[in-house]
Amino acid sequence: MTIKPPSRREEYRDLAAFYDRQIAPFLRNHESKRQIAVKKSVISVAVATPIALGFGLLGPFGEANLHLAVFTAIAGVGLSSFFLNKARDQIAAGLLELVCGFLGFNYRQELSRPGFASELDRMKLFPRYNREEWEDEVIGERHGARFVLCEANLKKVTHGKNRREKTVFHGQLLVVDYPKEFLGETIIRRDAGMMNRLMKPGKDFQNVGLVSSKFEKAFEAWSTDQVEARELLDPLVLERFEELERLFDGAKFRAAFSNGKLFVVLESGDKLNMGSMFKSLEQPERVEMIMKEFDLIFDLIDVALKQVDAPLSGAVSAAAFR
C-alpha cells in the first residue's frame, strides 16, 4: 500500500520511502498491542452490561439497585476507555515522533504547563479555567523562525453540591518568532459585539481603529502602541488572519504580538489524531490523516509569516483555499 502526500510540498518528497522503511514496520509491530487493547475493552463492556442489567431488573437491594446498575455500567465503560486510551497514547506517541523526525521537528506527547501560558492568561486570550491539560508539543523552525505548537484542553470545574465540569477551550496554540520588530503589545480577536468591553486585555491597552470597514466589522484590536499596531495590522496581515480562521473551520481565532513573537490561539479541538483503535494500524490512511494536519500547520505558519510584505496569492499551498 502506497501513502499519498497531502500536497506537493518539498517536505513530502521522500514520504513514501520513509513510510515503507520506518513507519509501516512500526505500525506492524504495534498491531498486536492494538488488538489486545480492543479485546480488553470489549470484554469490560461485555462483563459490565449484564451485571448492570441484573442490578437494574433483578437486584435484591431495593432502591439501591438503580444506583448499582448505573455505577456498574459507568465502571465498565471507564475500564474499556482506559485500555483503549493507554494503548492509543503509547502508539500515537511513537508514530508522531517518527513523523516529526521526518519533518525535522521535535515532538513531545506529555508536557507540563508551558511558560507562555501565563502570557496568554494575562492577555485574556483564554477564558477563565481552573483545570488544564497540555499535550502534543511540536517544536521546529520554518522560514527561519522558531515555532512551538501544542494542544491545550482547559476546563472550568465548579465544586459543591452540584459539581460541574465544563470544557472552555480545546485547541491549538502556536507561538512563533515574528520577522518584524515591535516594542509594544497588540492583541486582536474576532469581534464579539457587546462582549468586547469585557475582553480589554488591561488598563494600558487602547482600542485600535483598523484600516477598513470590512476588518472593523470582523475584528476587535487593542494595543499599548497605536502607531505600531497599525503597522502590524496592515490589510495583508488582517487578510491572512481571516485565512487562518478559514483553514481551521471557524476556530474563534485570536492572536497577539508580544515580546517579539506572534501568539495564535485557535479553538480547533483535537488535532494530530491517529484515528480509531477499532481498525487495523497497517493502513496508510492513518499517516495521511496526520500529514494533512501538518499541512494545515504549515499553511498556518505560511499565512502568518511567509512573504509578509507580499500579496496573499501564492503564499500558501492550494489546500489553504478550500
PASEBA-1860 file (N, C-alpha, C; in nm, 3 decimals):
! residues 322
1> MTIKPPSR> 0.084/-0.120/0.000/0.000/0.000/0.000/0.088/0.125/0.000 ~ 0.057/0.219/-0.088/0.137/0.339/-0.104/0.072/0.457/-0.034 ~ 0.150/0.534/0.036/0.098/0.652/0.104/0.093/0.769/0.007 ~ -0.012/0.852/0.022/-0.030/0.967/-0.065/-0.003/1.095/0.014 ~ 0.096/1.175/-0.026/0.123/1.303/0.041/0.003/1.395/0.027 ~ -0.024/1.480/0.126/-0.140/1.569/0.120/-0.125/1.683/0.020 ~ -0.002/1.713/-0.019/0.022/1.820/-0.115/0.158/1.797/-0.181 ~ 0.199/1.889/-0.265/0.325/1.875/-0.336/0.439/1.950/-0.268
9> REEYRDLA> 0.427/1.973/-0.141/0.533/2.043/-0.069/0.664/1.964/-0.078 ~ 0.773/2.037/-0.073/0.907/1.978/-0.076/0.926/1.884/0.043 ~ 0.863/1.915/0.156/0.881/1.835/0.278/0.836/1.690/0.259 ~ 0.746/1.665/0.165/0.690/1.532/0.149/0.758/1.452/0.037 ~ 0.866/1.504/-0.017/0.926/1.442/-0.134/0.962/1.294/-0.110 ~ 1.018/1.263/0.006/1.062/1.126/0.036/0.968/1.054/0.132 ~ 0.844/1.100/0.140/0.750/1.043/0.237/0.722/0.895/0.210 ~ 0.699/0.859/0.085/0.665/0.720/0.054/0.777/0.624/0.096
17> AFYDRQIA> 0.902/0.661/0.067/1.015/0.576/0.105/1.029/0.568/0.255 ~ 1.008/0.680/0.324/1.019/0.681/0.470/0.909/0.596/0.532 ~ 0.790/0.603/0.475/0.678/0.522/0.526/0.712/0.373/0.516 ~ 0.761/0.332/0.401/0.794/0.190/0.382/0.909/0.145/0.472 ~ 1.004/0.235/0.494/1.126/0.198/0.567/1.107/0.198/0.718 ~ 1.028/0.294/0.773/1.020/0.308/0.918/0.878/0.305/0.974 ~ 0.786/0.376/0.910/0.652/0.387/0.969/0.575/0.256/0.957 ~ 0.574/0.196/0.840/0.500/0.070/0.821/0.548/-0.039/0.916
25> PFLRNHES> 0.680/-0.061/0.932/0.724/-0.161/1.031/0.682/-0.127/1.174 ~ 0.684/-0.001/1.209/0.640/0.041/1.343/0.493/0.004/1.365 ~ 0.408/0.037/1.269/0.266/0.006/1.283/0.242/-0.144/1.286 ~ 0.317/-0.217/1.205/0.303/-0.363/1.203/0.340/-0.424/1.338 ~ 0.446/-0.373/1.399/0.491/-0.425/1.527/0.395/-0.395/1.641 ~ 0.314/-0.289/1.625/0.223/-0.249/1.733/0.079/-0.293/1.709 ~ 0.054/-0.362/1.600/-0.082/-0.407/1.571/-0.133/-0.503/1.679 ~ -0.047/-0.592/1.730/-0.092/-0.685/1.834/-0.131/-0.611/1.961
33> KRQIAVKK> -0.059/-0.503/1.993/-0.093/-0.423/2.112/-0.232/-0.361/2.095 ~ -0.262/-0.313/1.975/-0.395/-0.257/1.949/-0.502/-0.363/1.965 ~ -0.478/-0.482/1.910/-0.577/-0.589/1.917/-0.604/-0.631/2.061 ~ -0.499/-0.640/2.142/-0.517/-0.678/2.283/-0.599/-0.572/2.357 ~ -0.570/-0.445/2.330/-0.644/-0.336/2.396/-0.791/-0.341/2.357 ~ -0.820/-0.367/2.231/-0.959/-0.374/2.185/-1.032/-0.491/2.252 ~ -0.965/-0.604/2.262/-1.026/-0.721/2.328/-1.059/-0.691/2.473 ~ -0.964/-0.632/2.544/-0.988/-0.596/2.684/-1.103/-0.496/2.696
41> SVISVAVA> -1.108/-0.403/2.603/-1.214/-0.303/2.604/-1.350/-0.366/2.584 ~ -1.360/-0.455/2.486/-1.487/-0.522/2.457/-1.529/-0.612/2.574 ~ -1.434/-0.684/2.633/-1.465/-0.771/2.746/-1.517/-0.690/2.865 ~ -1.457/-0.573/2.889/-1.500/-0.488/3.001/-1.646/-0.450/2.987 ~ -1.686/-0.410/2.867/-1.826/-0.371/2.845/-1.916/-0.495/2.848 ~ -1.866/-0.606/2.790/-1.946/-0.728/2.785/-1.975/-0.783/2.925 ~ -1.879/-0.770/3.015/-1.898/-0.819/3.152/-1.986/-0.723/3.231 ~ -1.964/-0.594/3.215/-2.037/-0.495/3.295/-2.184/-0.486/3.255
49> TPIALGFG> -2.217/-0.505/3.128/-2.353/-0.484/3.081/-2.455/-0.579/3.146 ~ -2.433/-0.709/3.144/-2.534/-0.797/3.208/-2.541/-0.777/3.360 ~ -2.428/-0.744/3.422/-2.431/-0.720/3.567/-2.516/-0.597/3.597 ~ -2.496/-0.491/3.516/-2.574/-0.369/3.536/-2.722/-0.396/3.513 ~ -2.755/-0.472/3.408/-2.895/-0.506/3.382/-2.951/-0.591/3.496 ~ -2.869/-0.681/3.549/-2.914/-0.765/3.661/-2.950/-0.682/3.782 ~ -2.862/-0.586/3.816/-2.892/-0.499/3.929/-3.020/-0.419/3.902 ~ -3.034/-0.369/3.780/-3.148/-0.283/3.748/-3.280/-0.356/3.746
57> LLGPFGEA> -3.280/-0.481/3.699/-3.405/-0.554/3.682/-3.435/-0.655/3.792 ~ -3.328/-0.715/3.846/-3.349/-0.826/3.939/-3.278/-0.808/4.073 ~ -3.214/-0.697/4.092/-3.133/-0.677/4.212/-3.211/-0.686/4.342 ~ -3.144/-0.734/4.447/-3.213/-0.757/4.575/-3.200/-0.639/4.672 ~ -3.151/-0.524/4.622/-3.119/-0.416/4.716/-3.218/-0.301/4.713 ~ -3.335/-0.323/4.663/-3.438/-0.220/4.666/-3.401/-0.097/4.584 ~ -3.414/0.020/4.647/-3.389/0.146/4.576/-3.244/0.161/4.533 ~ -3.155/0.087/4.597/-3.014/0.096/4.563/-2.981/0.025/4.431
65> NLHLAVFT> -3.075/-0.055/4.379/-3.048/-0.130/4.257/-3.011/-0.040/4.140 ~ -3.087/0.069/4.124/-3.063/0.160/4.012/-2.925/0.223/4.022 ~ -2.887/0.265/4.143/-2.755/0.326/4.163/-2.644/0.225/4.132 ~ -2.663/0.102/4.177/-2.563/-0.002/4.150/-2.553/-0.031/4.000 ~ -2.667/-0.030/3.932/-2.668/-0.056/3.788/-2.592/0.054/3.713 ~ -2.619/0.178/3.751/-2.551/0.291/3.685/-2.401/0.288/3.715 ~ -2.366/0.262/3.841/-2.224/0.256/3.880/-2.151/0.146/3.801 ~ -2.214/0.030/3.790/-2.151/-0.081/3.718/-2.132/-0.049/3.571
73> AIAGVGLS> -2.233/0.013/3.510/-2.223/0.049/3.368/-2.111/0.152/3.346 ~ -2.105/0.251/3.434/-2.001/0.354/3.421/-1.863/0.293/3.440 ~ -1.851/0.202/3.537/-1.723/0.136/3.562/-1.678/0.055/3.441 ~ -1.773/-0.014/3.378/-1.739/-0.093/3.260/-1.692/-0.007/3.144 ~ -1.763/0.103/3.121/-1.724/0.194/3.013/-1.591/0.261/3.045 ~ -1.573/0.299/3.172/-1.447/0.362/3.212/-1.328/0.270/3.194 ~ -1.344/0.143/3.233/-1.235/0.046/3.217/-1.207/0.021/3.069 ~ -1.312/0.016/2.990/-1.296/-0.001/2.846/-1.216/0.114/2.786
81> SFFLNKAR> -1.251/0.236/2.824/-1.179/0.354/2.774/-1.034/0.356/2.820 ~ -1.012/0.310/2.944/-0.875/0.307/2.997/-0.785/0.219/2.911 ~ -0.831/0.099/2.878/-0.749/0.008/2.796/-0.721/0.068/2.659 ~ -0.824/0.127/2.597/-0.806/0.184/2.463/-0.714/0.306/2.465 ~ -0.738/0.396/2.561/-0.660/0.519/2.565/-0.514/0.495/2.598 ~ -0.488/0.399/2.687/-0.350/0.368/2.723/-0.272/0.319/2.601 ~ -0.332/0.226/2.527/-0.265/0.174/2.407/-0.255/0.282/2.299 ~ -0.362/0.360/2.282/-0.361/0.466/2.181/-0.250/0.567/2.208
89> DQIAAGLL> -0.236/0.609/2.334/-0.134/0.709/2.368/0.007/0.656/2.338 ~ 0.030/0.530/2.373/0.164/0.473/2.350/0.195/0.462/2.201 ~ 0.098/0.418/2.124/0.120/0.402/1.979/0.131/0.539/1.912 ~ 0.042/0.631/1.950/0.043/0.764/1.887/0.172/0.838/1.915 ~ 0.224/0.823/2.037/0.350/0.892/2.071/0.463/0.846/1.981 ~ 0.476/0.715/1.962/0.581/0.662/1.876/0.562/0.703/1.731 ~ 0.437/0.701/1.685/0.409/0.738/1.547/0.440/0.885/1.521 ~ 0.398/0.972/1.612/0.421/1.116/1.593/0.569/1.151/1.607
97> ELVCGFLG> 0.642/1.079/1.688/0.786/1.101/1.696/0.851/1.070/1.561 ~ 0.808/0.963/1.496/0.860/0.929/1.365/0.825/1.036/1.262 ~ 0.699/1.077/1.260/0.654/1.176/1.162/0.727/1.308/1.181 ~ 0.735/1.354/1.307/0.802/1.481/1.334/0.951/1.472/1.303 ~ 1.012/1.359/1.333/1.153/1.341/1.298/1.174/1.351/1.149 ~ 1.084/1.292/1.070/1.091/1.300/0.924/1.084/1.445/0.876 ~ 0.999/1.525/0.943/0.981/1.665/0.903/1.086/1.758/0.962 ~ 1.173/1.703/1.049/1.277/1.785/1.109/1.234/1.858/1.234
105> FNYRQELS> 1.127/1.810/1.299/1.075/1.873/1.420/1.095/1.780/1.540 ~ 1.083/1.836/1.659/1.086/1.760/1.784/0.944/1.747/1.839 ~ 0.912/1.629/1.891/0.777/1.604/1.940/0.779/1.552/2.083 ~ 0.682/1.601/2.162/0.660/1.552/2.298/0.511/1.534/2.318 ~ 0.469/1.415/2.362/0.326/1.392/2.383/0.278/1.454/2.513 ~ 0.353/1.434/2.620/0.311/1.484/2.751/0.399/1.603/2.790 ~ 0.338/1.709/2.837/0.414/1.823/2.882/0.338/1.893/2.994 ~ 0.412/1.960/3.078/0.352/2.040/3.184/0.313/2.176/3.127
113> RPGFASEL> 0.259/2.257/3.210/0.214/2.390/3.167/0.330/2.467/3.103 ~ 0.319/2.509/2.977/0.429/2.580/2.912/0.446/2.720/2.967 ~ 0.567/2.773/2.954/0.596/2.905/3.009/0.512/3.016/2.951 ~ 0.472/3.003/2.824/0.396/3.111/2.761/0.248/3.111/2.801 ~ 0.202/3.009/2.874/0.061/3.003/2.912/0.021/3.122/2.999 ~ 0.111/3.165/3.088/0.079/3.280/3.174/0.065/3.407/3.091 ~ 0.141/3.418/2.980/0.127/3.532/2.892/-0.010/3.533/2.825 ~ -0.056/3.416/2.783/-0.187/3.407/2.720/-0.298/3.440/2.821
121> DRMKLFPR> -0.281/3.395/2.946/-0.377/3.431/3.051/-0.379/3.581/3.073 ~ -0.261/3.639/3.085/-0.251/3.785/3.111/-0.318/3.867/3.000 ~ -0.303/3.822/2.877/-0.359/3.896/2.764/-0.504/3.858/2.735 ~ -0.563/3.777/2.823/-0.704/3.736/2.813/-0.734/3.666/2.681 ~ -0.641/3.585/2.636/-0.665/3.505/2.516/-0.729/3.371/2.550 ~ -0.737/3.341/2.678/-0.808/3.222/2.726/-0.928/3.265/2.810 ~ -1.037/3.187/2.810/-1.143/3.210/2.909/-1.094/3.166/3.046 ~ -1.171/3.195/3.149/-1.132/3.154/3.284/-1.140/3.001/3.297
129> YNREEWED> -1.041/2.943/3.364/-1.036/2.799/3.382/-0.961/2.767/3.510 ~ -0.980/2.647/3.563/-0.906/2.605/3.682/-0.856/2.461/3.672 ~ -0.868/2.404/3.554/-0.809/2.271/3.529/-0.753/2.272/3.386 ~ -0.632/2.217/3.371/-0.566/2.228/3.241/-0.490/2.101/3.207 ~ -0.488/2.069/3.079/-0.410/1.958/3.025/-0.340/2.007/2.899 ~ -0.212/1.970/2.886/-0.132/2.013/2.772/-0.069/1.890/2.708 ~ -0.068/1.886/2.575/-0.012/1.770/2.508/0.029/1.804/2.364 ~ 0.090/1.706/2.299/0.126/1.714/2.157/0.205/1.841/2.123
137> EVIGERHG> 0.320/1.854/2.187/0.407/1.969/2.160/0.497/1.939/2.040 ~ 0.499/2.030/1.944/0.586/2.021/1.827/0.673/2.147/1.825 ~ 0.804/2.128/1.821/0.897/2.240/1.817/0.981/2.229/1.690 ~ 0.993/2.339/1.619/1.071/2.336/1.496/1.103/2.475/1.446 ~ 1.141/2.481/1.320/1.176/2.609/1.256/1.121/2.609/1.115 ~ 1.066/2.723/1.074/1.013/2.737/0.939/1.036/2.879/0.892 ~ 1.084/2.894/0.770/1.119/3.026/0.715/1.214/3.101/0.808 ~ 1.302/3.027/0.875/1.400/3.088/0.964/1.345/3.130/1.098
145> ARFVLCEA> 1.219/3.100/1.126/1.156/3.140/1.252/1.128/3.016/1.336 ~ 1.168/3.019/1.462/1.141/2.908/1.554/0.994/2.912/1.596 ~ 0.931/2.795/1.603/0.791/2.791/1.645/0.770/2.679/1.747 ~ 0.668/2.697/1.828/0.620/2.594/1.920/0.471/2.580/1.899 ~ 0.427/2.457/1.879/0.285/2.428/1.863/0.246/2.327/1.969 ~ 0.134/2.346/2.034/0.086/2.245/2.129/-0.065/2.253/2.140 ~ -0.121/2.155/2.208/-0.266/2.148/2.226/-0.300/2.168/2.372 ~ -0.403/2.247/2.398/-0.449/2.271/2.535/-0.594/2.229/2.550
153> NLKKVTHG> -0.625/2.169/2.663/-0.762/2.134/2.698/-0.790/2.195/2.834 ~ -0.866/2.304/2.835/-0.889/2.382/2.957/-1.034/2.366/3.003 ~ -1.050/2.348/3.134/-1.184/2.325/3.187/-1.212/2.415/3.308 ~ -1.339/2.441/3.328/-1.384/2.515/3.447/-1.465/2.418/3.532 ~ -1.414/2.390/3.652/-1.481/2.297/3.743/-1.539/2.375/3.859 ~ -1.667/2.358/3.882/-1.733/2.420/3.996/-1.759/2.312/4.100 ~ -1.723/2.341/4.224/-1.736/2.242/4.330/-1.860/2.272/4.415 ~ -1.892/2.179/4.498/-2.009/2.193/4.583/-2.106/2.080/4.560
161> KNRREKTV> -2.232/2.105/4.598/-2.333/2.001/4.588/-2.355/1.958/4.444 ~ -2.362/2.057/4.353/-2.383/2.027/4.212/-2.252/2.052/4.136 ~ -2.159/1.960/4.150/-2.029/1.974/4.085/-2.045/1.966/3.933 ~ -1.982/2.060/3.864/-1.991/2.060/3.718/-1.852/2.078/3.659 ~ -1.833/2.018/3.543/-1.706/2.032/3.471/-1.739/2.070/3.327 ~ -1.686/2.182/3.283/-1.716/2.233/3.150/-1.586/2.264/3.076 ~ -1.574/2.214/2.954/-1.459/2.249/2.871/-1.479/2.389/2.816 ~ -1.386/2.478/2.845/-1.397/2.616/2.800/-1.303/2.646/2.683
169> FHGQLLVV> -1.204/2.558/2.663/-1.115/2.572/2.546/-1.051/2.438/2.515 ~ -1.053/2.401/2.388/-0.982/2.282/2.342/-0.931/2.312/2.202 ~ -0.801/2.332/2.190/-0.749/2.369/2.060/-0.599/2.383/2.054 ~ -0.555/2.451/1.948/-0.413/2.463/1.916/-0.358/2.600/1.953 ~ -0.233/2.599/1.998/-0.161/2.722/2.029/-0.033/2.723/1.947 ~ -0.010/2.833/1.879/0.113/2.850/1.801/0.186/2.972/1.853 ~ 0.313/2.955/1.886/0.399/3.066/1.927/0.517/3.067/1.831 ~ 0.535/3.176/1.757/0.637/3.178/1.653/0.711/3.312/1.653
177> DYPKEFLG> 0.842/3.308/1.633/0.920/3.431/1.623/0.869/3.511/1.504 ~ 0.845/3.641/1.525/0.789/3.724/1.420/0.899/3.802/1.349 ~ 0.895/3.811/1.214/1.006/3.873/1.141/1.011/4.024/1.147 ~ 0.905/4.089/1.193/0.908/4.235/1.206/0.928/4.274/1.351 ~ 1.010/4.375/1.374/1.035/4.420/1.511/0.919/4.505/1.562 ~ 0.890/4.492/1.692/0.791/4.577/1.757/0.822/4.579/1.906 ~ 0.781/4.686/1.973/0.815/4.706/2.114/0.694/4.692/2.207 ~ 0.577/4.729/2.159/0.458/4.723/2.242/0.389/4.588/2.236
185> ETIIRRDA> 0.263/4.586/2.278/0.181/4.465/2.270/0.052/4.498/2.196 ~ 0.017/4.410/2.103/-0.105/4.428/2.024/-0.182/4.296/2.024 ~ -0.311/4.305/2.050/-0.396/4.185/2.059/-0.515/4.203/1.966 ~ -0.548/4.097/1.895/-0.660/4.102/1.801/-0.741/3.975/1.813 ~ -0.872/3.989/1.801/-0.960/3.873/1.806/-1.086/3.903/1.729 ~ -1.164/3.801/1.703/-1.289/3.820/1.633/-1.381/3.913/1.712 ~ -1.451/4.001/1.641/-1.543/4.093/1.705/-1.653/4.015/1.776 ~ -1.680/4.052/1.902/-1.779/3.981/1.982/-1.895/4.072/2.024
193> GMMNRLMK> -1.913/4.183/1.953/-2.026/4.271/1.982/-2.017/4.335/2.120 ~ -2.125/4.322/2.198/-2.131/4.384/2.330/-2.028/4.326/2.426 ~ -1.979/4.205/2.398/-1.883/4.140/2.486/-1.742/4.199/2.472 ~ -1.720/4.282/2.372/-1.586/4.339/2.352/-1.536/4.416/2.474 ~ -1.627/4.480/2.546/-1.588/4.559/2.663/-1.523/4.471/2.770 ~ -1.565/4.345/2.777/-1.512/4.255/2.879/-1.380/4.192/2.837 ~ -1.340/4.215/2.714/-1.222/4.148/2.660/-1.100/4.238/2.654 ~ -1.111/4.361/2.702/-0.996/4.451/2.703/-0.884/4.387/2.786
201> PGKDFQNV> -0.763/4.373/2.728/-0.656/4.298/2.795/-0.604/4.362/2.923 ~ -0.611/4.494/2.936/-0.558/4.561/3.055/-0.568/4.712/3.043 ~ -0.536/4.782/3.151/-0.555/4.927/3.153/-0.462/5.000/3.058 ~ -0.349/4.939/3.022/-0.254/5.004/2.931/-0.292/4.989/2.785 ~ -0.395/4.913/2.758/-0.436/4.888/2.619/-0.547/4.983/2.577 ~ -0.539/5.029/2.453/-0.642/5.112/2.394/-0.692/5.047/2.266 ~ -0.820/5.073/2.236/-0.878/5.018/2.114/-0.808/5.074/1.990 ~ -0.787/4.986/1.893/-0.718/5.025/1.770/-0.818/5.032/1.655
209> GLVSSKFE> -0.820/5.144/1.585/-0.902/5.155/1.465/-0.833/5.087/1.349 ~ -0.904/4.994/1.283/-0.844/4.919/1.173/-0.862/4.992/1.040 ~ -0.794/4.939/0.937/-0.775/5.017/0.814/-0.898/5.022/0.724 ~ -0.995/4.936/0.743/-1.112/4.937/0.655/-1.235/4.893/0.733 ~ -1.351/4.930/0.681/-1.476/4.894/0.747/-1.496/4.742/0.747 ~ -1.442/4.676/0.645/-1.451/4.529/0.638/-1.385/4.465/0.759 ~ -1.264/4.508/0.790/-1.191/4.449/0.902/-1.243/4.502/1.036 ~ -1.296/4.624/1.039/-1.355/4.677/1.162/-1.473/4.591/1.205
217> KAFEAWST> -1.550/4.541/1.108/-1.663/4.455/1.139/-1.619/4.316/1.181 ~ -1.506/4.271/1.129/-1.462/4.134/1.154/-1.380/4.120/1.281 ~ -1.296/4.221/1.314/-1.200/4.209/1.423/-1.215/4.321/1.525 ~ -1.168/4.293/1.645/-1.152/4.393/1.751/-1.007/4.386/1.796 ~ -0.941/4.502/1.803/-0.798/4.504/1.836/-0.769/4.605/1.945 ~ -0.667/4.572/2.028/-0.620/4.661/2.133/-0.467/4.665/2.128 ~ -0.410/4.774/2.174/-0.264/4.783/2.172/-0.215/4.883/2.275 ~ -0.088/4.866/2.317/-0.022/4.964/2.402/0.047/5.071/2.318
225> DQVEAREL> 0.048/5.053/2.185/0.113/5.149/2.094/0.030/5.156/1.966 ~ -0.049/5.262/1.954/-0.141/5.274/1.842/-0.071/5.277/1.707 ~ 0.038/5.351/1.696/0.110/5.364/1.569/0.168/5.229/1.529 ~ 0.233/5.164/1.623/0.293/5.034/1.596/0.186/4.931/1.557 ~ 0.071/4.936/1.624/-0.037/4.841/1.597/-0.087/4.854/1.455 ~ -0.099/4.976/1.405/-0.148/4.996/1.268/-0.048/4.943/1.166 ~ 0.080/4.948/1.202/0.181/4.891/1.112/0.175/4.739/1.112 ~ 0.155/4.681/1.230/0.147/4.535/1.239/0.019/4.481/1.175
233> LDPLVLER> -0.091/4.552/1.196/-0.221/4.505/1.149/-0.257/4.571/1.017 ~ -0.166/4.562/0.920/-0.197/4.617/0.789/-0.293/4.524/0.715 ~ -0.350/4.567/0.603/-0.451/4.484/0.534/-0.402/4.345/0.497 ~ -0.275/4.330/0.460/-0.223/4.199/0.424/-0.225/4.103/0.542 ~ -0.182/4.152/0.659/-0.181/4.068/0.779/-0.323/4.032/0.821 ~ -0.414/4.128/0.816/-0.552/4.101/0.853/-0.617/4.001/0.758 ~ -0.583/4.012/0.631/-0.634/3.915/0.534/-0.583/3.776/0.568 ~ -0.458/3.766/0.610/-0.402/3.637/0.646/-0.467/3.581/0.771
241> FEELERLF> -0.500/3.667/0.867/-0.568/3.620/0.986/-0.706/3.563/0.951 ~ -0.774/3.626/0.858/-0.902/3.571/0.813/-0.883/3.434/0.750 ~ -0.774/3.419/0.674/-0.746/3.291/0.610/-0.715/3.183/0.715 ~ -0.647/3.220/0.823/-0.619/3.123/0.930/-0.747/3.066/0.986 ~ -0.844/3.153/1.008/-0.970/3.104/1.064/-1.042/3.013/0.965 ~ -1.033/3.045/0.837/-1.094/2.957/0.737/-1.023/2.822/0.732 ~ -0.891/2.825/0.745/-0.814/2.700/0.742/-0.860/2.604/0.851 ~ -0.892/2.659/0.968/-0.930/2.577/1.083/-1.080/2.583/1.109
249> DGAKFRAA> -1.157/2.607/1.003/-1.303/2.594/1.008/-1.369/2.679/1.117 ~ -1.339/2.808/1.117/-1.405/2.898/1.211/-1.373/2.871/1.355 ~ -1.244/2.870/1.388/-1.199/2.825/1.520/-1.183/2.939/1.622 ~ -1.265/3.044/1.612/-1.260/3.155/1.708/-1.119/3.210/1.722 ~ -1.064/3.247/1.611/-0.927/3.297/1.604/-0.903/3.415/1.698 ~ -0.787/3.415/1.764/-0.734/3.534/1.831/-0.582/3.526/1.830 ~ -0.518/3.641/1.837/-0.372/3.645/1.826/-0.318/3.764/1.902 ~ -0.188/3.761/1.927/-0.121/3.870/1.997/0.023/3.882/1.946
257> FSNGKLFV> 0.069/4.007/1.936/0.208/4.037/1.912/0.268/4.082/2.044 ~ 0.362/4.006/2.096/0.419/4.039/2.226/0.560/3.982/2.238 ~ 0.653/4.063/2.290/0.791/4.017/2.315/0.855/3.952/2.193 ~ 0.834/4.011/2.076/0.897/3.962/1.955/0.836/3.837/1.896 ~ 0.721/3.798/1.946/0.658/3.675/1.899/0.513/3.700/1.859 ~ 0.466/3.612/1.772/0.325/3.609/1.737/0.262/3.489/1.806 ~ 0.157/3.513/1.884/0.082/3.408/1.951/-0.051/3.390/1.875 ~ -0.080/3.269/1.836/-0.206/3.239/1.767/-0.281/3.134/1.848
265> VLESGDKL> -0.409/3.161/1.874/-0.493/3.070/1.953/-0.613/3.032/1.867 ~ -0.636/2.901/1.852/-0.744/2.850/1.768/-0.821/2.740/1.841 ~ -0.950/2.757/1.855/-1.033/2.654/1.918/-1.067/2.548/1.813 ~ -0.970/2.463/1.787/-0.979/2.368/1.676/-1.005/2.226/1.721 ~ -1.018/2.203/1.852/-1.040/2.067/1.901/-0.914/1.984/1.895 ~ -0.932/1.853/1.891/-0.820/1.759/1.892/-0.759/1.746/1.754 ~ -0.630/1.771/1.743/-0.558/1.754/1.617/-0.448/1.649/1.636 ~ -0.377/1.619/1.529/-0.271/1.518/1.530/-0.323/1.386/1.589
273> NMGSMFKS> -0.440/1.347/1.544/-0.506/1.228/1.595/-0.488/1.114/1.495 ~ -0.450/0.995/1.543/-0.421/0.883/1.452/-0.545/0.804/1.415 ~ -0.662/0.836/1.471/-0.785/0.770/1.430/-0.831/0.657/1.520 ~ -0.926/0.578/1.472/-0.994/0.476/1.552/-0.902/0.361/1.591 ~ -0.922/0.312/1.712/-0.850/0.194/1.759/-0.918/0.065/1.714 ~ -1.035/0.076/1.652/-1.107/-0.043/1.610/-1.079/-0.079/1.464 ~ -0.976/-0.018/1.407/-0.931/-0.052/1.272/-0.784/-0.086/1.276 ~ -0.741/-0.168/1.183/-0.602/-0.209/1.177/-0.509/-0.089/1.166
281> LEQPERVE> -0.393/-0.098/1.234/-0.293/0.010/1.225/-0.226/0.013/1.090 ~ -0.224/-0.100/1.022/-0.147/-0.111/0.898/-0.225/-0.053/0.780 ~ -0.255/0.076/0.789/-0.326/0.148/0.685/-0.258/0.282/0.661 ~ -0.213/0.311/0.539/-0.150/0.440/0.511/-0.240/0.559/0.543 ~ -0.373/0.536/0.542/-0.465/0.646/0.568/-0.442/0.710/0.705 ~ -0.396/0.631/0.802/-0.370/0.687/0.934/-0.263/0.796/0.928 ~ -0.155/0.767/0.859/-0.046/0.863/0.849/-0.085/0.976/0.755 ~ -0.162/0.947/0.652/-0.210/1.053/0.562/-0.293/1.155/0.639
289> MIMKEFDL> -0.374/1.107/0.734/-0.455/1.197/0.815/-0.367/1.289/0.899 ~ -0.262/1.234/0.959/-0.170/1.316/1.039/-0.097/1.416/0.950 ~ -0.056/1.372/0.831/0.014/1.461/0.740/-0.076/1.576/0.693 ~ -0.205/1.549/0.680/-0.298/1.657/0.644/-0.303/1.763/0.754 ~ -0.296/1.716/0.880/-0.293/1.812/0.991/-0.165/1.895/0.986 ~ -0.052/1.831/0.957/0.072/1.907/0.945/0.066/2.002/0.826 ~ -0.005/1.965/0.721/-0.019/2.055/0.607/-0.093/2.182/0.649 ~ -0.194/2.166/0.736/-0.263/2.283/0.789/-0.170/2.368/0.876
297> IFDLIDVA> -0.086/2.299/0.954/0.009/2.372/1.037/0.107/2.451/0.951 ~ 0.156/2.388/0.844/0.245/2.459/0.752/0.173/2.579/0.692 ~ 0.047/2.559/0.652/-0.030/2.669/0.597/-0.047/2.781/0.699 ~ -0.074/2.740/0.824/-0.092/2.839/0.930/0.031/2.928/0.943 ~ 0.149/2.865/0.949/0.273/2.943/0.964/0.301/3.022/0.837 ~ 0.276/2.962/0.721/0.300/3.032/0.596/0.211/3.155/0.583 ~ 0.084/3.139/0.619/-0.009/3.251/0.611/0.033/3.363/0.705 ~ 0.082/3.325/0.823/0.119/3.426/0.923/0.251/3.494/0.892
305> LKQVDAPL> 0.346/3.421/0.831/0.483/3.472/0.823/0.538/3.490/0.683 ~ 0.515/3.396/0.595/0.587/3.394/0.469/0.557/3.518/0.384 ~ 0.662/3.583/0.336/0.647/3.699/0.249/0.548/3.799/0.309 ~ 0.579/3.847/0.426/0.486/3.932/0.500/0.445/4.054/0.420 ~ 0.534/4.106/0.337/0.503/4.227/0.260/0.450/4.197/0.121 ~ 0.419/4.071/0.093/0.373/4.033/-0.040/0.224/4.001/-0.037 ~ 0.158/4.003/-0.153/0.016/3.965/-0.159/-0.004/3.822/-0.110 ~ -0.126/3.791/-0.070/-0.157/3.659/-0.018/-0.145/3.551/-0.125
313> SGAVSAAA> -0.180/3.585/-0.247/-0.181/3.487/-0.356/-0.044/3.422/-0.371 ~ -0.043/3.288/-0.366/0.080/3.214/-0.385/0.160/3.195/-0.259 ~ 0.118/3.253/-0.148/0.196/3.244/-0.023/0.173/3.114/0.050 ~ 0.061/3.048/0.020/0.030/2.923/0.089/-0.008/2.819/-0.013 ~ -0.017/2.694/0.032/-0.048/2.585/-0.060/-0.193/2.595/-0.106 ~ -0.221/2.523/-0.212/-0.357/2.524/-0.267/-0.458/2.473/-0.166 ~ -0.412/2.391/-0.069/-0.504/2.336/0.032/-0.563/2.447/0.118 ~ -0.499/2.563/0.122/-0.549/2.672/0.205/-0.677/2.733/0.151
321> FR> -0.701/2.720/0.021/-0.813/2.791/-0.040/-0.929/2.695/-0.068 ~ -0.982/2.638/0.040/-1.090/2.540/0.023/-1.224/2.611/0.025
END
